[in-house]
Amino acid sequence: MKKYQLGEFEEIVLLTVGVLYDEAYGVAIKDEIERRAQRKVSVGALQSALRRMEKKGYLESREGEPNALRGGKPKRFFTISFYGKQALQNVKDIRKELWEAIPDVALDVQQR
């Protein structure tokens, strides 16, 4: 299913949007990824990924209310679209199939 392929960072962003649900906006997404994945995320990389995935149809966005603390600028909230859900399901299915195909001996952690 080539049309549903995701990069690793895109997958993490989509999953994080799902985790945050109604509160998925730039800074919250960045903070949640950094907290859960314990990796730094640049604002530029995140914004590029969000725009790219919205263009691909994996995300939808809406503007929140203008906020005086943000100079009157509203937050942009993201939700996973139908195609984004399909892409995540595809990745989940592939990973599950691969994990189930690994022989037990391949993951045996005992020293040989």
C-alpha positions, -999 to +999 in steps of 0.1 A: +000+000+000+025+026-012+000+055-009-001+050+029+036+049+036+049+070+065+083+080+076+093+073+112+089+110+122+055+113+104+043+082+122+053+096+156+036+130+148+004+113+137+003+091+168+010+121+190-019+141+173-041+111+182-029+110+218-035+148+222-069+145+204-086+180+208-054+196+221-031+188+192-014+221+183+023+228+175+038+234+209+017+206+226+027+181+198+064+191+202+063+188+240+045+155+239+070+139+214+099+152+234+085+138+266+074+104+253+102+097+228+129+115+248+142+133+217+145+169+208+122+181+180+128+214+162+098+236+156+108+239+119+109+201+114+076+197+131+059+225+112+072+211+079+059+176+088+025+189+098+022+209+066+034+179+045+010+155+061-019+180+058-011+183+021-010+145+018-044+143+034-033+126+066-041+156+088-068+182+090-065+215+108-087+242+122-079+276+138-087+281+175-098+314+191-074+343+189-053+346+220-040+379+235-009+360+249+000+351+213-004+386+200-040+379+188-028+349+167-050+318+170-035+283+176-038+258+147-053+225+160-047+192+141-068+160+138-061+128+121-081+124+088-096+092+074-064+087+053-042+094+083-060+066+102-056+043+072-019+051+071-015+044+108-034+011+105-012+001+076+020+008+096+005-010+126-004-041+105+030-043+089+048-040+122+026-066+138+032-090+109+069-085+111+070-090+149+050-122+147+073-135+119+105-132+141+115-166+154+117-167+192+154-177+190+162-145+171+151-125+201+166-148+227+187-124+249+208-152+265+245-151+257+256-177+233 
